[in-house]
Amino acid sequence: MEKEDRTFVVELDGEDTQFEIKSPTQKDYLEGQKVYNTVFNGAIQSGAPLRRKVGDILKQQGLWDDDKQNEMEGIQKQIIDKEYVLHKGGIKASEGKSVAFEIKKLRAELSQLLTVHTEFDGNTAEGQADNARFNFLVSACVVYSKDKQKYFKSYEAFLEASDSIVGLAGSRKLANMLYGLDDNFEDNLTENVFLKEYKFVDEQLRPINKDGHLVDEEGRLVDEDGFYVDEDENRVNIYGHKLTDEGDFAESSSPFLDDEGNPIVQEQVSSDAEEEAEEEVTPPEVEQKQKQKTV
């Protein structure tokens, strides 16, 4: 991987500071394995399950069964079949657009279905140990570009700042390097490549119409925040009624009419009456007697 692919810039103390990910040394890997072993043994002693037992445990707890397994496999097959449709071509681009958005929905369903597996894996002994080893490597490999000095003074220092901007960016860069992950993974999915190529989405993968205006998947105009708008950029609801920024109807209301067709005017309580109801002033002589009783 090219050096520039490993760099990232973070603003620290008001100045842009460039970091990079150095390649882990043999010593780094050995120390990382020690961390792995320690965490793995501790997890086993505390009762954490092994990864190979996850399927059985999820079934025992009613979180996974044959129906969910079949559903997962069915969704995976649908995705592959629809990817083939986009690969083969020979259909209208508008039909391809529908297929592409169907794939996006299927991926979301699959991700939701597999959430229970993903979340549980992190609780296994191997999952905890893998995370600990990776964290150690991040602490050892994030360096300043200018002098190649480590940013994190120790593994413990990284753990205390793992959710900092440097920690998160360093973790992402190292994961890309070690596991072949891609920052543009979503852009490179079959459906998104098609949608971008035929200009059905913008660079941020948001649906657009032929004029380049943001729309929903049904082609209705929306703004940057996802609210429906009309051709003049006025906010509207799904039925085209104009709305205020607060989501209320924008058109002014007319008074209701009585049976003779005359406007009904609501009587207002006088401000004097409201003030009298809200405030009760104690006369000076009564206030003085109350003070004498308390002496």
C-alpha positions as CSV (number, residue, x, y, z in Angstrom):
1,M,0.0,0.0,0.0
2,E,1.2,3.4,-0.9
3,K,2.5,5.6,2.0
4,E,-0.1,8.3,1.3
5,D,-2.9,5.8,1.8
6,R,-1.8,5.4,5.4
7,T,-1.8,9.0,6.3
8,F,-4.5,11.1,7.9
9,V,-4.8,14.7,9.2
10,V,-6.3,15.7,12.5
11,E,-6.7,19.2,13.9
12,L,-4.9,19.4,17.3
13,D,-4.7,22.6,19.3
14,G,-5.9,24.6,16.3
15,E,-3.3,23.2,13.9
16,D,-3.5,20.4,11.3
17,T,-1.3,17.5,12.3
18,Q,-0.5,14.7,10.0
19,F,-0.2,11.1,11.2
20,E,0.4,7.8,9.5
21,I,0.2,4.1,10.2
22,K,3.6,2.4,10.3
23,S,3.8,-1.3,9.4
24,P,3.7,-3.5,12.6
25,T,7.1,-5.0,13.4
26,Q,7.6,-8.5,14.5
27,K,8.0,-7.2,18.0
28,D,4.6,-5.5,17.7
29,Y,3.0,-8.7,16.6
30,L,4.6,-10.7,19.4
31,E,3.5,-8.1,22.0
32,G,0.1,-8.1,20.5
33,Q,-0.2,-11.8,20.8
34,K,0.7,-11.6,24.5
35,V,-2.2,-9.2,24.9
36,Y,-4.4,-11.6,23.0
37,N,-3.5,-14.5,25.2
38,T,-4.0,-12.6,28.4
39,V,-7.5,-11.3,27.4
40,F,-8.5,-14.7,26.0
41,N,-7.5,-16.6,29.2
42,G,-9.3,-14.0,31.3
43,A,-12.4,-14.2,29.1
44,I,-12.5,-18.0,29.4
45,Q,-12.1,-17.9,33.2
46,S,-15.0,-15.4,33.4
47,G,-17.3,-17.7,31.4
48,A,-17.1,-16.2,27.9
49,P,-18.1,-18.7,25.2
50,L,-15.9,-19.8,22.3
51,R,-16.8,-18.5,18.9
52,R,-17.7,-22.0,17.6
53,K,-20.4,-22.2,20.2
54,V,-22.2,-19.1,19.2
55,G,-24.7,-20.8,16.9
56,D,-25.7,-23.3,19.5
57,I,-26.1,-20.6,22.2
58,L,-28.2,-18.3,20.0
59,K,-30.5,-21.2,19.2
60,Q,-30.8,-22.1,22.9
61,Q,-31.7,-18.5,23.7
62,G,-34.3,-18.4,20.9
63,L,-32.3,-15.7,19.0
64,W,-31.6,-17.9,16.0
65,D,-33.4,-20.9,14.4
66,D,-33.8,-22.7,11.1
67,D,-36.3,-20.2,9.9
68,K,-33.9,-17.3,10.3
69,Q,-31.1,-19.4,8.8
70,N,-33.3,-20.1,5.7
71,E,-34.3,-16.4,5.6
72,M,-30.7,-15.3,5.6
73,E,-29.7,-17.7,2.8
74,G,-32.8,-16.6,0.8
75,I,-31.8,-13.0,1.1
76,Q,-28.2,-13.8,0.1
77,K,-29.4,-15.6,-3.0
78,Q,-31.7,-12.8,-4.0
79,I,-28.8,-10.3,-3.7
80,I,-26.6,-12.5,-5.9
81,D,-29.4,-13.0,-8.5
82,K,-30.1,-9.3,-8.7
83,E,-26.4,-8.5,-8.9
84,Y,-26.3,-10.8,-11.9
85,V,-29.2,-8.9,-13.6
86,L,-27.2,-5.7,-13.3
87,H,-24.0,-7.4,-14.5
88,K,-25.8,-8.9,-17.6
89,G,-27.6,-5.7,-18.6
90,G,-29.9,-5.7,-21.7
91,I,-32.8,-4.1,-19.8
92,K,-34.0,-0.6,-19.5
93,A,-31.9,1.6,-17.3
94,S,-35.1,2.5,-15.3
95,E,-35.6,-1.2,-14.6
96,G,-32.0,-1.5,-13.6
97,K,-32.6,1.4,-11.2
98,S,-35.4,-0.5,-9.6
99,V,-33.3,-3.7,-9.3
100,A,-30.4,-1.6,-7.7
101,F,-32.7,-0.1,-5.0
102,E,-34.1,-3.6,-4.3
103,I,-30.6,-4.8,-3.7
104,K,-30.0,-1.9,-1.3
105,K,-33.1,-2.9,0.7
106,L,-32.1,-6.5,0.7
107,R,-28.7,-5.6,2.1
108,A,-30.3,-3.6,4.9
109,E,-32.6,-6.6,5.8
110,L,-29.6,-8.9,5.8
111,S,-27.6,-6.6,8.0
112,Q,-30.5,-6.3,10.5
113,L,-31.0,-10.1,10.5
114,L,-27.3,-10.7,11.3
115,T,-27.0,-8.1,14.0
116,V,-27.5,-10.7,16.7
117,H,-24.5,-12.6,15.4
118,T,-22.3,-9.5,15.0
119,E,-23.1,-8.3,18.5
120,F,-22.6,-11.7,20.2
121,D,-19.3,-12.3,18.4
122,G,-17.7,-9.5,20.3
123,N,-18.6,-11.2,23.6
124,T,-16.8,-14.5,22.7
125,A,-13.4,-15.2,24.1
126,E,-11.9,-14.9,20.7
127,G,-13.8,-11.7,19.9
128,Q,-12.6,-10.0,23.1
129,A,-9.0,-11.1,22.5
130,D,-9.1,-10.1,18.8
131,N,-10.2,-6.6,19.8
132,A,-7.5,-6.3,22.4
133,R,-4.8,-7.4,20.0
134,F,-6.0,-4.9,17.4
135,N,-6.1,-2.1,19.9
136,F,-2.5,-2.8,20.9
137,L,-1.4,-2.7,17.3
138,V,-3.2,0.7,16.9
139,S,-1.3,2.0,19.9
140,A,2.0,0.9,18.5
141,C,1.5,1.9,14.9
142,V,0.0,5.5,14.9
143,V,3.0,7.8,14.5
144,Y,3.6,11.5,13.7
145,S,4.5,11.8,10.0
146,K,7.1,14.4,10.7
147,D,9.4,12.4,13.0
148,K,7.8,8.9,13.1
149,Q,7.3,9.1,16.9
150,K,4.4,7.2,18.4
151,Y,1.4,9.3,19.3
152,F,0.1,6.9,22.0
153,K,2.7,6.5,24.8
154,S,1.4,3.1,25.7
155,Y,-1.4,0.6,25.2
156,E,-3.2,1.9,28.2
157,A,-3.0,5.5,26.9
158,F,-4.7,4.3,23.7
159,L,-7.5,2.6,25.7
160,E,-8.2,5.9,27.5
161,A,-8.3,7.8,24.2
162,S,-9.6,5.1,21.8
163,D,-12.7,7.2,20.9
164,S,-10.7,10.3,20.2
165,I,-10.4,11.6,16.6
166,V,-6.8,10.2,16.3
167,G,-7.8,6.9,17.9
168,L,-10.8,6.4,15.6
169,A,-9.0,7.5,12.4
170,G,-5.9,5.4,13.3
171,S,-8.1,2.3,13.9
172,R,-9.8,2.7,10.6
173,K,-6.6,3.1,8.7
174,L,-4.9,0.1,10.4
175,A,-8.0,-2.0,9.8
176,N,-7.9,-1.1,6.1
177,M,-4.3,-2.1,6.0
178,L,-4.4,-5.3,7.9
179,Y,-7.7,-6.7,6.7
180,G,-7.9,-5.3,3.2
181,L,-10.9,-3.1,4.0
182,D,-11.9,-0.2,1.7
183,D,-13.0,3.3,2.8
184,N,-15.0,3.3,-0.5
185,F,-16.5,-0.2,0.2
186,E,-20.1,1.1,-0.2
187,D,-19.3,3.0,-3.3
188,N,-18.0,-0.1,-4.9
189,L,-21.0,-2.3,-4.3
190,T,-22.6,-3.5,-7.6
191,E,-25.8,-1.5,-7.1
192,N,-24.1,1.7,-6.3
193,V,-21.7,1.5,-9.2
194,F,-24.7,1.1,-11.5
195,L,-26.6,3.9,-9.9
196,K,-23.7,6.3,-10.1
197,E,-22.8,5.4,-13.6
198,Y,-26.3,6.1,-14.9
199,K,-26.6,9.2,-12.7
200,F,-29.5,7.9,-10.5
201,V,-27.5,9.0,-7.4
202,D,-25.0,11.7,-6.5
203,E,-21.5,11.3,-5.2
204,Q,-22.9,10.7,-1.7
205,L,-25.2,8.0,-3.1
206,R,-28.3,10.1,-2.6
207,P,-31.0,9.6,-5.2
208,I,-31.3,12.4,-7.8
209,N,-33.5,13.1,-10.8
210,K,-32.4,13.8,-14.4
211,D,-31.9,17.5,-13.4
212,G,-29.6,16.5,-10.6
213,H,-32.1,17.5,-7.9
214,L,-32.3,15.4,-4.7
215,V,-35.3,13.0,-4.7
216,D,-36.6,10.1,-2.7
217,E,-36.7,6.6,-4.2
218,E,-40.1,7.4,-5.7
219,G,-38.8,10.5,-7.5
220,R,-40.3,13.1,-5.1
221,L,-38.2,16.2,-4.6
222,V,-36.5,16.5,-1.2
223,D,-34.0,19.0,0.3
224,E,-30.6,18.4,1.9
225,D,-32.3,17.4,5.1
226,G,-34.6,14.9,3.4
227,F,-37.8,17.0,3.7
228,Y,-40.1,17.1,0.8
229,V,-40.1,20.3,-1.3
230,D,-41.8,21.7,-4.3
231,E,-40.2,23.0,-7.5
232,D,-39.6,26.4,-5.8
233,E,-37.8,24.7,-2.8
234,N,-40.7,25.4,-0.5
235,R,-41.1,22.7,2.1
236,V,-44.2,20.5,1.6
237,N,-45.6,17.3,2.9
238,I,-45.9,14.1,0.9
239,Y,-49.2,15.3,-0.6
240,G,-47.9,18.7,-1.7
241,H,-49.3,20.9,1.0
242,K,-46.9,23.8,1.9
243,L,-45.4,23.6,5.4
244,T,-43.5,25.9,7.7
245,D,-40.0,25.1,9.0
246,E,-41.8,23.7,12.1
247,G,-43.9,21.3,10.0
248,D,-47.2,23.1,10.3
249,F,-49.4,24.1,7.4
250,A,-48.1,27.3,5.9
251,E,-51.3,28.7,4.5
252,S,-53.2,31.0,6.8
253,S,-56.4,29.8,8.4
254,S,-59.9,31.3,7.9
255,P,-62.4,31.6,10.7
256,F,-65.2,29.0,10.9
257,L,-68.7,30.1,10.0
258,D,-72.0,29.8,11.9
259,D,-75.1,28.3,10.3
260,E,-76.0,31.6,8.7
261,G,-72.6,31.8,7.1
262,N,-71.1,34.5,9.3
263,P,-67.6,34.3,10.7
264,I,-67.5,33.1,14.3
265,V,-65.4,35.5,16.4
266,Q,-64.0,33.9,19.6
267,E,-64.3,36.2,22.6
268,Q,-61.1,37.0,24.4
269,V,-60.7,37.3,28.2
270,S,-59.7,40.8,29.0
271,S,-56.2,41.4,30.2
272,D,-57.5,43.1,33.4
273,A,-59.5,40.0,34.3
274,E,-56.4,37.7,33.7
275,E,-54.2,39.9,35.8
276,E,-56.8,39.9,38.6
277,A,-57.1,36.1,38.5
278,E,-53.3,35.6,38.5
279,E,-52.5,38.1,41.3
280,E,-54.0,38.5,44.7
281,V,-52.7,41.5,46.5
282,T,-52.9,41.3,50.3
283,P,-54.2,44.6,51.9
284,P,-51.6,46.3,54.1
285,E,-53.7,46.1,57.3
286,V,-54.3,42.4,56.8
287,E,-50.6,41.8,56.2
288,Q,-49.8,43.7,59.4
289,K,-52.2,41.6,61.5
290,Q,-50.7,38.4,60.1
291,K,-47.3,39.6,61.2
292,Q,-48.5,40.4,64.7
293,K,-50.0,36.9,65.1
294,T,-46.7,35.3,64.2
295,V,-44.8,37.4,66.9
